[in-house]
């Protein structure tokens, strides 16, 4: 099964990893943070603002891979501060109001100043 690297200008990029890789009917989105791709800066200082931007970035990457949020089957969330879980859920519920994908959350292992959340996704498109 060939793999296809997915890239879009609508989400921040790094030379160290692919934004996503499509393999068969799956789109694997890398950990994506709340950086606004137009400014290169974090979208704000709250968990809600950064979650919103991270999900916007994930949505753009999924679209570039031929998928949508409706195709997402699993999400992994890394939080800098586990106390932000309620704020994350507040924004999350706007994006997945019913039948949400499976999800897990863990504490972010590295300390990046200002960074509150990183979100990765797997979508199934068949």
Secondary structure as GFF3:
##gff-version 3
##sequence-region A 1 126
A	DSSP	beta_strand	3	6	.	.	.	ID=ss1
A	DSSP	beta_strand	20	23	.	.	.	ID=ss2
A	DSSP	beta_strand	26	33	.	.	.	ID=ss3
A	DSSP	beta_strand	35	36	.	.	.	ID=ss4
A	DSSP	beta_strand	41	42	.	.	.	ID=ss5
A	DSSP	alpha_helix	47	64	.	.	.	ID=ss6
A	DSSP	three_ten_helix	69	71	.	.	.	ID=ss7
A	DSSP	beta_strand	72	79	.	.	.	ID=ss8
A	DSSP	three_ten_helix	82	84	.	.	.	ID=ss9
A	DSSP	alpha_helix	85	95	.	.	.	ID=ss10
A	DSSP	beta_strand	102	107	.	.	.	ID=ss11
A	DSSP	beta_strand	117	124	.	.	.	ID=ss12
###
